[in-house]
Amino acid sequence: MADIRLKQYAKTLIHYSLYVQKDEWVIIRGSEITMPLITEVYREVLLAGGHPTVMLTPEGLSEILLKEGSDEQLRFNSPIMLEAYKKADKVLTILGSQNLKALSSIPGERITFQKKASAPINTIYKERVAQGQMDWTLCLYPTQSGAQEAGMSLSEYEDFVYNACFLDHTSPVESWKKLHDDQQKMVDFLNQKNDFRILAADTDLRLSCQKRIWVNSDGHHNFPSGEVFTAPVRESLNGTIRFSFPGIYSGKEIEDIRLVFKDGKVVEATAGRGEDLLLALLDTDEGSRYAGEFAIGTNYGIDRFTRNMLFDEKIGGTIHIALGSSYPECGPVNESLLHWDMLCDMKTDGELYADGHCFYRNGKFII
C-alpha cells in the first residue's frame, strides 16, 4: 500500500503546483525508481481530466552516452523531446536516483559540452514558459541514495522531504497559501529597493536590483519551495563571496568556493576541492561568469544541508547566488546554458542591507 503522504504529494502537485485542467497534455518525467510517485501522479492527472504521458529516463544511460558517445551523438537533440516541449501544456519532472554519483568520473568539459548541445530544447522550453504557453514543476521522490547523501536513514529522509513539502499538514494547500502570503510581504518590501549588500563570513558583496522584479516562489515551480528571488543587474556585482556549503553539480561536490566579482563578472575563482570543475563551469559560455539570480531562503522546515539544491537553496536563514541564466520574469535576462545555485549561510553574523539599511540579520527578516 502506498504511503498516504505519497497520495497527498500527488494531489498537491497536480491540483496546486501545476493546477492541471481538463484536456491539458501533461508530461511526467522521472527514472524507474520514482515510479511509486509517477503512478500516483498519473492517476491524479486522469482525475483532473488531463492527458498524462510518462517519459522514463532509465538510470545509467546518461553515463554511457557521456563516456562512449561521440561529439556528434552528444550534440543530437531527440525529435521526440523537441516535439514534446513544443506542444505540452505542463511538464512535471520528478528527481530521484539510485546512484547520485553516477557521473562523478565524467570530465567537467564533457558535461558542459552536452549542456551546450541541448540549447535548442532549452530555448523552446524557456520561450514557451515565458509566453505562458507551458508550465512546469520540479519535485523529488525520496530514495536511499538521497538519504545517504543527507546523512539519514530512508525513513528519516522521507519524513524530512514530506515535512519540507508540508505534506504532513492537515491541508498542505492551505499551508502553501499561507507561505505565499508571508513571502508576498517580503516581496512587496524588496521591490521598493535598489541597492543591496551581503555581509557574512569572508563575504562582502554589493549588487543592484534596480528595475528588477522580486518573485514569490511558493511551490508552483519548485516543490518544495520557500524563497524570494530576483535577477541582479548584470554588471552590478562587486566584491567577494565565500559559499558556506559545497556546490553540487551533476553529483560532484566543489568545496569552499570563493568568488571575486568586478563589474558583474567573476574575475577570480578558487575552491578547496573540485576547482577544475568550477573553472569549467565558469567557462560554459559568455553568460556563465555573471550572476543570474539572487535569492533568500525562507523555508524553515528545511533545517539542514542535504546535498540537494532543490531543498538546500530554500533553507530558512540562507541566501544563494546562481551563476548563469536568469529568469525572464525578473527583468532583462542574462543568457547562459548554465544556471548553478551556490549557498551562503546567514544564520551566524550574516546581514543584508537594502539602500543602506539592514533588513535581515542572523537568518531572519527584521522588517
C-alpha positions in Angstrom: 0.0 0.0 0.0 1.3 3.4 -0.9 2.3 5.8 1.9 -0.7 8.1 2.4 1.7 11.0 2.2 2.6 9.9 -1.3 -1.0 10.2 -2.4 -1.1 13.6 -0.7 2.0 14.5 -2.6 0.5 13.7 -5.9 -2.7 15.6 -5.2 -0.8 18.7 -4.1 1.5 18.6 -7.2 -1.4 18.2 -9.7 -4.1 20.4 -8.1 -1.9 23.1 -6.6 1.6 23.2 -8.1 0.7 22.5 -11.8 -3.1 23.2 -11.5 -3.9 20.7 -14.2 -7.0 21.4 -16.2 -9.3 19.3 -18.4 -7.7 18.2 -21.7 -4.2 19.5 -20.9 -1.3 17.4 -22.0 0.9 16.6 -19.0 4.4 15.1 -19.5 5.7 13.3 -16.4 9.4 12.6 -16.4 11.4 10.5 -14.0 13.6 7.4 -13.6 12.3 4.0 -12.8 12.9 4.4 -9.1 10.4 7.2 -8.9 7.6 5.0 -10.2 5.6 5.0 -6.9 5.1 8.8 -7.2 4.7 8.7 -11.0 1.9 6.2 -10.6 0.0 8.4 -8.1 0.6 11.5 -10.2 -0.6 9.7 -13.3 -3.8 8.8 -11.5 -4.4 12.4 -10.4 -3.8 13.8 -13.9 -6.6 11.5 -15.1 -8.9 12.5 -12.3 -8.3 16.2 -13.3 -9.3 15.4 -16.9 -5.8 15.7 -18.3 -3.8 13.5 -20.7 -0.7 12.1 -18.9 2.4 10.9 -20.8 5.2 9.2 -18.9 8.7 9.7 -20.2 11.0 7.4 -18.2 14.8 8.1 -18.2 16.4 4.8 -17.1 19.4 5.2 -14.9 22.9 4.5 -16.4 22.1 5.7 -19.9 23.5 9.2 -19.4 26.7 7.8 -18.1 27.0 5.5 -21.2 26.4 8.4 -23.5 28.9 10.7 -21.8 31.6 8.0 -21.7 31.1 6.3 -25.0 29.2 8.7 -27.3 30.9 10.7 -30.0 30.7 14.5 -30.1 28.1 14.2 -32.8 26.0 11.9 -30.7 26.2 14.3 -27.7 25.0 17.1 -30.0 22.0 15.2 -31.1 18.6 16.5 -29.8 15.8 14.0 -29.8 13.0 15.0 -32.2 10.6 13.4 -29.6 11.8 15.8 -26.9 11.7 18.8 -29.3 8.1 17.9 -30.3 7.0 17.3 -26.7 8.3 20.7 -25.5 6.7 22.4 -28.5 3.2 21.1 -27.6 3.0 20.0 -23.9 0.8 22.1 -21.6 2.5 21.0 -18.3 5.8 19.2 -17.5 6.4 17.5 -14.2 10.0 16.4 -13.6 10.5 14.0 -10.6 14.0 13.8 -9.3 15.2 10.6 -7.6 18.1 8.3 -8.3 19.6 5.0 -7.1 23.1 6.5 -7.6 23.8 10.2 -7.2 27.5 9.7 -8.0 27.0 8.0 -11.4 28.6 10.9 -13.3 31.4 11.6 -10.8 34.1 10.2 -13.2 32.9 12.2 -16.2 35.2 15.2 -17.0 33.6 18.5 -16.4 34.3 19.6 -20.0 32.2 16.6 -21.3 29.2 17.6 -19.1 29.3 21.2 -20.2 29.7 20.2 -23.9 26.4 18.2 -23.7 24.7 21.0 -21.9 25.7 23.4 -24.7 24.3 20.9 -27.2 20.9 20.9 -25.6 20.4 24.6 -26.4 17.6 24.0 -29.0 15.4 22.1 -26.5 16.2 24.6 -23.7 15.3 27.5 -25.9 11.9 26.1 -26.8 11.2 25.3 -23.2 12.2 28.7 -21.9 10.3 30.6 -24.6 7.1 28.7 -24.2 7.2 29.1 -20.4 8.0 32.9 -20.7 5.0 33.2 -23.1 2.7 31.4 -20.7 2.2 28.5 -23.2 3.6 25.9 -20.9 4.1 25.4 -17.1 6.4 23.2 -15.1 7.1 21.8 -11.7 10.2 20.1 -10.4 10.0 17.8 -7.3 11.8 14.9 -5.6 10.9 11.3 -4.7 12.9 10.3 -1.6 15.4 7.4 -2.3 18.0 5.6 -0.4 20.8 7.4 -2.3 19.3 10.8 -1.4 19.1 9.7 2.3 22.7 8.6 2.3 23.8 12.0 0.8 21.8 13.7 3.5 23.2 11.5 6.3 19.8 10.0 7.2 18.0 6.7 7.2 15.5 6.3 4.4 12.5 6.7 6.8 14.1 9.8 8.3 14.7 11.2 4.9 11.1 10.5 3.8 9.9 12.4 6.9 12.3 15.3 6.1 11.1 15.5 2.5 7.4 15.3 3.3 7.7 17.8 6.1 9.5 20.3 3.9 6.6 19.9 1.4 4.0 20.4 4.2 2.5 17.1 3.3 2.2 16.2 7.0 -0.1 19.2 7.5 -3.9 18.9 7.7 -4.2 20.9 4.5 -0.9 21.2 2.5 -2.5 23.6 0.0 -3.6 25.9 2.8 -0.1 25.8 4.3 1.4 26.8 0.9 -1.1 29.6 0.5 0.0 30.9 3.9 3.6 30.8 2.9 2.7 32.7 -0.2 1.1 35.4 1.8 4.0 35.7 4.2 6.5 35.9 1.3 4.4 38.5 -0.5 5.1 40.9 2.3 8.8 40.4 1.8 8.5 40.8 -2.0 6.5 44.0 -1.6 9.3 45.4 0.5 12.2 44.2 -1.7 10.6 45.5 -4.9 10.9 49.0 -3.5 14.7 48.7 -3.0 17.5 49.2 -5.5 21.0 48.6 -4.0 21.9 45.5 -1.8 24.8 44.4 0.2 25.6 40.9 1.5 27.8 40.7 4.7 28.8 37.3 6.1 31.9 35.2 6.8 34.6 36.2 4.2 31.8 37.9 2.2 31.2 41.5 1.3 29.3 41.7 -2.0 27.3 44.6 -3.4 24.7 44.4 -6.2 21.9 46.3 -7.7 18.3 45.1 -8.4 17.1 48.4 -9.8 14.2 47.9 -12.2 14.2 44.2 -11.4 11.3 42.2 -10.0 11.4 40.0 -6.9 9.4 36.8 -7.3 7.4 34.9 -4.7 8.4 31.3 -5.1 5.5 29.5 -3.4 5.6 25.9 -4.5 4.3 26.2 -8.1 7.5 25.5 -9.9 10.0 24.1 -7.4 8.3 21.8 -4.9 9.1 22.3 -2.2 9.8 26.0 -2.3 10.1 28.8 0.1 12.3 31.6 -1.3 12.1 35.0 -2.8 14.4 35.7 -5.7 15.3 38.2 -8.4 17.9 38.8 -11.1 20.6 41.3 -10.2 21.6 43.9 -12.7 24.2 42.0 -14.8 27.2 44.4 -14.4 26.4 45.5 -10.8 28.1 42.8 -8.7 31.3 43.9 -7.0 33.1 42.3 -4.1 33.7 38.8 -2.7 31.6 35.9 -1.5 32.5 32.6 0.1 29.9 29.9 -0.1 29.3 28.1 3.2 28.3 24.8 1.7 29.7 22.7 -1.2 28.5 23.5 -4.7 26.8 20.4 -6.2 26.9 19.8 -10.0 26.0 16.5 -11.7 26.6 14.7 -8.5 30.0 16.3 -8.0 30.9 18.4 -5.0 33.0 21.6 -5.2 34.1 22.7 -1.7 34.9 26.1 -0.2 34.1 28.1 -3.3 35.3 31.7 -3.2 34.4 34.2 -6.0 35.5 37.7 -6.7 33.2 39.9 -8.9 34.2 43.0 -10.7 31.5 44.9 -12.7 29.3 41.8 -12.6 31.9 39.3 -13.9 33.7 36.6 -11.9 37.3 37.6 -12.2 38.7 35.2 -9.6 37.5 31.8 -8.5 39.0 29.2 -6.2 37.8 26.1 -4.5 39.3 23.8 -1.8 38.3 20.8 -3.8 36.9 20.5 -7.4 38.4 23.7 -8.7 38.8 22.2 -12.2 35.1 21.6 -12.5 34.4 25.1 -11.1 36.5 26.7 -13.8 35.0 24.6 -16.5 31.5 25.7 -15.4 32.5 29.3 -15.4 33.7 28.9 -19.0 30.4 27.3 -20.2 29.6 30.4 -22.3 29.7 34.2 -22.2 27.0 34.5 -19.6 28.2 31.9 -17.1 30.6 34.2 -15.3 27.7 36.6 -14.4 25.0 36.1 -11.7 21.6 35.3 -12.9 19.8 35.1 -9.6 20.0 36.5 -6.0 17.6 34.8 -3.6 16.7 34.4 0.1 15.6 31.1 1.5 12.5 31.2 3.7 11.5 27.6 4.4 12.5 27.0 8.0 11.1 23.4 7.8 14.3 22.7 5.7 16.7 22.9 8.6 19.8 21.1 7.3 22.0 20.8 4.2 21.2 17.6 2.3 23.3 18.0 -0.9 20.2 18.5 -3.0 19.8 22.1 -4.1 16.1 21.7 -4.7 15.8 21.7 -0.9 19.0 23.3 0.2 18.5 26.7 -1.6 15.3 27.1 0.4 16.9 26.6 3.8 15.5 29.3 6.1 18.4 31.6 7.1 20.4 31.3 3.9 20.9 33.2 0.6 22.1 32.0 -2.7 23.6 33.3 -5.9 23.2 31.5 -9.2 25.7 31.9 -11.9 24.4 31.9 -15.4 20.9 32.3 -16.8 18.3 34.4 -15.1 14.5 34.1 -15.1 12.7 36.3 -17.6 10.0 37.3 -15.2 12.6 39.2 -13.1 13.5 41.6 -15.9 16.3 41.8 -18.5 17.9 38.4 -18.8 21.4 37.1 -18.6 21.7 34.4 -21.3 23.6 31.2 -20.5 23.2 27.4 -20.6 24.3 27.4 -17.0 22.2 28.0 -14.0 24.1 26.9 -10.9 23.0 27.8 -7.4 25.5 28.3 -4.6 24.5 28.7 -1.0 25.7 31.0 1.8 24.7 30.6 5.5 23.5 33.8 7.1 22.4 32.5 10.5 25.6 33.5 12.3 26.6 37.2 11.9 25.0 37.4 8.4 23.4 40.7 7.4 21.6 42.0 4.3 21.3 45.7 3.6 18.9 47.5 1.2 19.6 51.1 0.2 21.9 51.3 3.2 19.5 49.9 5.8 19.8 46.5 7.4 16.6 44.5 6.9 17.9 41.0 7.6 20.1 39.7 10.4 21.2 36.2 11.5 18.9 34.5 9.1 15.7 36.4 9.7 13.9 39.4 8.2 13.8 42.2 10.8 11.4 44.5 8.8 
